[in-house]
Amino acid sequence: MKQAKVLSDQELKRVLAVVQQGRHSARNRLAIMLSHFAGLRVGEIAQLRWGDVLGSDGQLLDRITLRPETTKGRKGRTVFLCEKLARELRRYHVEANVTVEAHRPLLLTQKRTAFTPNTLCQLMGEMYRAAGVQGASSHSGRRWFITQLAHKGISAKVIMTLAGHRHLTTTQRYIDVNDQMMRSAVDVL
């Protein structure tokens, strides 16, 4: 089975720019960013609730604690927020125009209902196609996240834990390698 494309930085910028111009731009931009900057699976994104990202005081948390029932393998995990994603969540909180209650879904469909993993997967595919990115899918962001961490020298054990993988070999399959990366690697010698 062919793996989802890992976007280049330019392709990711193009996707975010195209999303910004369309309907439901704040929601769609957040969905893409949760995938790319937190490495969340589409099913995990679809099941996020306001209470997962905001504390009881209404302030943004510095991490998302995924409940076991929302993760693959039913093993909860903690996802830390980078500053880019934290800014996007704050922005979305202001622009969302929804009733913010802990139990309510973070992302809503046009019909104001929770996304299913399948409908969010289809939406992400549409966003990538609209930006002209071929071969990308809802899993592209997760692969981008893991690849970026690996190429920045983050420990494989840390990446494996952030990704919620049980085995290092699973994490290794996500890491994309291209000619530029190999050139950069030998240039350090």
The 8 nearest C-alpha neighbors of each residue, nearest first, counted from 0:
[[1, 2, 3, 172, 4, 134, 173, 138],
 [2, 0, 3, 4, 134, 135, 136, 172],
 [3, 1, 4, 0, 173, 139, 138, 134],
 [4, 2, 139, 135, 136, 138, 134, 5],
 [3, 5, 135, 134, 139, 6, 2, 136],
 [6, 4, 143, 139, 142, 3, 7, 175],
 [7, 5, 10, 11, 4, 8, 143, 139],
 [6, 8, 10, 9, 11, 5, 143, 12],
 [7, 9, 11, 10, 12, 6, 13, 143],
 [10, 8, 12, 7, 11, 13, 6, 14],
 [11, 9, 13, 7, 12, 8, 6, 14],
 [10, 12, 14, 8, 13, 9, 6, 15],
 [13, 11, 9, 15, 10, 14, 16, 8],
 [12, 14, 10, 16, 11, 15, 17, 9],
 [15, 13, 11, 130, 17, 16, 12, 18],
 [14, 16, 18, 12, 13, 17, 19, 28],
 [17, 15, 13, 19, 14, 18, 12, 20],
 [18, 16, 14, 19, 20, 15, 130, 13],
 [17, 19, 15, 21, 20, 16, 24, 14],
 [18, 20, 24, 16, 17, 21, 15, 28],
 [21, 19, 17, 18, 24, 16, 22, 15],
 [22, 20, 18, 24, 19, 23, 17, 27],
 [21, 23, 24, 20, 18, 19, 27, 25],
 [24, 22, 26, 25, 27, 21, 109, 18],
 [23, 25, 19, 27, 22, 26, 21, 18],
 [26, 24, 28, 27, 23, 91, 29, 94],
 [27, 25, 29, 23, 24, 28, 30, 106],
 [26, 28, 30, 24, 29, 25, 23, 31],
 [27, 29, 25, 31, 30, 26, 24, 18],
 [28, 30, 32, 26, 27, 31, 33, 25],
 [29, 31, 27, 33, 32, 28, 26, 34],
 [32, 30, 34, 28, 29, 33, 35, 27],
 [31, 33, 29, 35, 34, 36, 30, 28],
 [34, 32, 37, 30, 36, 31, 35, 29],
 [33, 35, 140, 39, 38, 31, 32, 141],
 [36, 34, 140, 32, 144, 38, 33, 141],
 [35, 37, 32, 33, 38, 34, 144, 84],
 [38, 36, 33, 39, 34, 35, 78, 80],
 [39, 37, 141, 34, 144, 35, 36, 140],
 [40, 38, 34, 37, 43, 33, 141, 44],
 [39, 41, 43, 42, 44, 34, 38, 141],
 [40, 42, 44, 43, 116, 45, 137, 120],
 [43, 41, 116, 45, 40, 44, 46, 69],
 [42, 44, 40, 46, 41, 45, 69, 39],
 [43, 45, 41, 47, 46, 42, 39, 40],
 [46, 44, 42, 114, 43, 116, 47, 115],
 [45, 47, 43, 44, 42, 69, 48, 104],
 [48, 46, 44, 105, 45, 104, 51, 43],
 [49, 47, 104, 105, 50, 51, 103, 102],
 [48, 50, 101, 105, 51, 52, 53, 103],
 [101, 49, 51, 53, 48, 52, 102, 54],
 [52, 50, 48, 49, 63, 53, 47, 64],
 [53, 51, 50, 49, 60, 63, 59, 54],
 [54, 52, 59, 50, 58, 57, 60, 49],
 [53, 55, 56, 57, 58, 60, 59, 50],
 [54, 56, 57, 53, 58, 50, 101, 59],
 [57, 55, 54, 58, 53, 59, 60, 50],
 [58, 56, 54, 53, 55, 59, 99, 50],
 [59, 57, 53, 54, 56, 60, 55, 52],
 [58, 60, 53, 52, 54, 61, 57, 89],
 [59, 61, 53, 62, 52, 54, 58, 63],
 [62, 60, 80, 79, 59, 63, 85, 52],
 [63, 61, 79, 80, 60, 78, 64, 77],
 [62, 64, 78, 51, 77, 52, 65, 79],
 [63, 65, 77, 76, 78, 66, 51, 62],
 [66, 64, 75, 76, 77, 63, 67, 69],
 [65, 67, 75, 69, 68, 64, 70, 76],
 [68, 66, 75, 73, 74, 69, 70, 65],
 [67, 69, 73, 66, 70, 75, 74, 71],
 [70, 68, 67, 66, 43, 46, 65, 73],
 [71, 69, 73, 67, 68, 43, 72, 74],
 [70, 72, 73, 69, 74, 67, 68, 43],
 [71, 73, 74, 70, 67, 75, 68, 163],
 [74, 72, 67, 70, 68, 71, 75, 69],
 [75, 73, 67, 72, 70, 76, 71, 68],
 [76, 74, 67, 66, 65, 70, 73, 77],
 [77, 75, 65, 64, 78, 74, 163, 66],
 [76, 78, 64, 63, 65, 79, 62, 75],
 [79, 77, 63, 62, 64, 161, 76, 80],
 [78, 80, 62, 61, 63, 77, 81, 37],
 [81, 79, 62, 61, 85, 84, 82, 78],
 [80, 82, 84, 83, 85, 79, 36, 37],
 [81, 83, 85, 84, 86, 80, 87, 61],
 [84, 82, 86, 85, 81, 87, 36, 80],
 [83, 85, 87, 86, 82, 81, 80, 88],
 [84, 86, 82, 88, 87, 83, 80, 81],
 [87, 85, 89, 83, 84, 88, 82, 90],
 [86, 88, 84, 90, 85, 89, 91, 83],
 [87, 89, 91, 85, 90, 86, 92, 84],
 [90, 88, 92, 86, 87, 91, 85, 93],
 [91, 89, 87, 93, 88, 92, 86, 94],
 [90, 92, 94, 88, 93, 95, 89, 25],
 [91, 93, 89, 90, 95, 94, 88, 96],
 [92, 94, 90, 91, 95, 89, 96, 88],
 [95, 93, 91, 96, 92, 90, 25, 97],
 [96, 94, 91, 97, 92, 93, 25, 26],
 [95, 97, 94, 98, 93, 92, 99, 91],
 [98, 96, 95, 99, 94, 92, 100, 111],
 [97, 99, 100, 96, 103, 95, 101, 49],
 [98, 100, 97, 49, 101, 103, 92, 105],
 [99, 101, 103, 102, 98, 49, 50, 48],
 [50, 100, 102, 49, 103, 48, 99, 51],
 [103, 101, 100, 48, 50, 49, 104, 99],
 [102, 104, 48, 100, 101, 49, 105, 99],
 [105, 103, 48, 106, 113, 47, 49, 107],
 [104, 106, 48, 49, 47, 103, 107, 46],
 [107, 105, 104, 26, 113, 108, 45, 114],
 [108, 106, 113, 111, 112, 114, 104, 109],
 [107, 109, 111, 110, 112, 114, 113, 106],
 [110, 108, 111, 107, 112, 23, 113, 114],
 [109, 111, 108, 112, 107, 113, 114, 106],
 [112, 110, 108, 107, 109, 113, 106, 114],
 [113, 111, 107, 108, 110, 114, 109, 104],
 [114, 112, 107, 104, 108, 115, 106, 111],
 [115, 113, 45, 108, 119, 118, 107, 116],
 [114, 116, 117, 118, 45, 119, 113, 42],
 [115, 117, 42, 119, 45, 118, 41, 120],
 [116, 118, 120, 115, 119, 121, 114, 42],
 [117, 119, 121, 115, 120, 116, 114, 122],
 [120, 118, 122, 116, 121, 117, 114, 123],
 [119, 121, 117, 123, 137, 118, 122, 116],
 [122, 120, 124, 118, 119, 123, 117, 125],
 [123, 121, 119, 125, 124, 120, 118, 126],
 [124, 122, 126, 120, 125, 121, 137, 119],
 [123, 125, 121, 127, 136, 122, 126, 128],
 [126, 124, 122, 128, 123, 127, 129, 121],
 [125, 127, 123, 129, 124, 128, 122, 130],
 [128, 126, 130, 124, 132, 129, 125, 14],
 [127, 129, 131, 125, 130, 126, 132, 124],
 [130, 128, 126, 131, 127, 125, 17, 132],
 [129, 131, 14, 127, 128, 132, 17, 13],
 [132, 130, 128, 129, 133, 127, 14, 10],
 [133, 131, 127, 128, 130, 135, 134, 10],
 [132, 134, 135, 131, 128, 127, 4, 136],
 [135, 133, 4, 3, 132, 136, 2, 127],
 [136, 134, 4, 3, 139, 133, 132, 127],
 [137, 135, 138, 124, 139, 3, 134, 123],
 [136, 138, 120, 139, 123, 41, 124, 140],
 [137, 139, 136, 141, 140, 3, 142, 40],
 [140, 138, 3, 142, 136, 5, 141, 4],
 [141, 139, 35, 34, 143, 142, 138, 144],
 [140, 142, 38, 144, 138, 143, 139, 34],
 [141, 143, 139, 145, 173, 140, 144, 5],
 [144, 142, 140, 146, 5, 141, 145, 147],
 [145, 143, 141, 35, 147, 38, 142, 146],
 [144, 146, 142, 148, 147, 143, 174, 149],
 [147, 145, 174, 149, 143, 148, 144, 175],
 [148, 146, 144, 150, 149, 145, 143, 151],
 [149, 147, 151, 145, 146, 153, 150, 144],
 [150, 148, 146, 152, 151, 153, 147, 145],
 [151, 149, 147, 152, 148, 146, 153, 180],
 [150, 152, 148, 149, 153, 147, 146, 154],
 [151, 153, 149, 150, 154, 148, 155, 147],
 [154, 152, 149, 148, 151, 155, 158, 157],
 [153, 155, 157, 156, 152, 158, 149, 148],
 [154, 156, 158, 157, 159, 153, 149, 167],
 [155, 157, 159, 154, 158, 160, 167, 153],
 [158, 156, 160, 154, 159, 155, 161, 153],
 [159, 157, 155, 161, 160, 156, 162, 154],
 [158, 160, 156, 162, 164, 157, 161, 170],
 [159, 161, 163, 157, 162, 158, 156, 164],
 [162, 160, 158, 163, 159, 157, 78, 77],
 [163, 161, 159, 160, 164, 158, 38, 145],
 [164, 162, 160, 161, 159, 76, 165, 74],
 [165, 163, 159, 162, 166, 160, 170, 169],
 [164, 166, 163, 167, 159, 169, 160, 170],
 [167, 165, 168, 169, 164, 170, 159, 171],
 [166, 168, 170, 169, 159, 171, 165, 164],
 [169, 167, 171, 166, 170, 172, 165, 164],
 [168, 170, 167, 172, 171, 166, 164, 173],
 [169, 171, 167, 168, 173, 172, 159, 164],
 [170, 172, 168, 173, 169, 174, 167, 155],
 [173, 171, 169, 170, 174, 168, 175, 167],
 [174, 172, 142, 171, 170, 175, 145, 146],
 [175, 173, 146, 171, 172, 145, 142, 176],
 [174, 176, 146, 173, 177, 5, 142, 172],
 [175, 177, 180, 174, 178, 181, 146, 179],
 [176, 178, 180, 179, 181, 175, 182, 174],
 [177, 179, 181, 180, 182, 176, 183, 184],
 [180, 178, 182, 181, 177, 183, 176, 184],
 [179, 181, 183, 182, 177, 178, 184, 176],
 [180, 182, 184, 178, 183, 179, 177, 185],
 [183, 181, 179, 180, 184, 185, 178, 186],
 [184, 182, 186, 180, 181, 185, 179, 187],
 [183, 185, 181, 182, 186, 187, 180, 188],
 [184, 186, 187, 182, 183, 188, 181, 180],
 [185, 187, 183, 188, 184, 182, 181, 180],
 [186, 188, 185, 184, 183, 182, 181, 180],
 [187, 186, 185, 184, 183, 182, 181, 180]]
